[in-house]
Amino acid sequence: MSNYTIRPIRASEWREVRALRLAGLEDDAAPLAFVESYDEGAAMPDSFWIDRAAGSSVDAGPEAGARQFVAVADDDGWVGTSVVIVESAGEKDFEGRTVESSGGHVVGVFIEPRHRGSGLVERLFEASLDWAQERGLSRVRLYVHAENRRAKDAYRKCGFEPTGVRLDGALGQEIEMARCI
């Protein structure tokens, strides 16, 4: 069993961000979990990954619109991640819908298969939710594909419950789950 350090990414770690995202896009559950394919992710230029890391890193400052957390194993390998995005009331979300009340939106959750079941997702969510709470947010939501049972079970273990909102998104039928913090 590995020991893990959970921490926000740094802007300079864009190569690691890219590698972990591409590993997630190769996962068997990727078609139910991510809106992009491996080929689409791999085709993105370095500038995309540099901007993505910079905008969600600890270097972006306390008022950043997103924060990415990473789980680093005791061998220094990156083995898991989650991202929380700040959504403000009145803004449009990723589906083009108007956000009704400010909160956080968790995206990009991935745990390497050999590290699943170790409590790692709970630790990543704890860091993500702590950051959202520091930003003054009181609620966090996420979307999960209706057929992605493993993810739904993991999110329930982290205190997320279905809200009753369903949408036909880019991946098909998705369920909104939320948690007050």
Secondary structure, DSSP 4 states (H G I P E B T S, - for coil): ---EEEEE--GGGHHHHHHHHHHHHHSTTHHHH-SS-HHHHHHS-HHHHHHHHHHTSGGG-TT-SEEEEEEEETTS-EEEEEEEEEE-TTSB-TTSPBP-S-EEEEEEEEE-GGGTTSSHHHHHHHHHHHHHHHTT--EEEEEEETT-HHHHHHHHHTT-EEEEEEEEETTEEEEEEEEE-
